[in-house]
Amino acid sequence: MRITVLLVSLLLTLAAAAQGFPGRERRGGPRDGPPKSEEQRPRPSSMPAEPFSALEREMPSLQVDLQLKAEQVAAWRLFERDVRDLAEIGRQRTRYLLALRDPGDKPLPSAADVLTRLADEDRRRSDATADLKRHFDVLYALLDDAQRRMLDRRVVLSQTEPLGTEAPAKR
């Protein structure tokens, strides 16, 4: 009877010790240090998958908030069109890549076809980004200081806290 109790105790001790061995999932062991406070925990990423789509969602309210003057509207429209074009290029790429996962009855394209398509999209994206930058510079020069600060802040927010995504809970 004593041997049985001893063996059971030994097995339970070994099982408990094995949970703390490296390579196993550990929860709050002594090497982990004290539990992290809410501020110290890494926040879940709300970074947009496609930066120009995130900026595109911001454009309607941004246009209203900027209170554009008549001489600024044409430059805004060019910038807005460029953002929408870049967002659409991103959506087209996503649709193409998703279609590769489930081609249905269509035969899979060759590797050369896939790489050619991706290279063409990257070239189009590069050209469209150059257009956007050129049109942005013209618009930015037409804005007053308050409008520039608003645009600066909102472009950054569109990338760090995009509309349509849930912000991390603050406690």
Summary of the structure (lengths in Angstrom):
residues: 171
radius of gyration: 27.1
end to end distance: 54.4
largest distance: 95.4
contacts: 366
relative contact order: 0.14
helix: 68%
strand: 0%
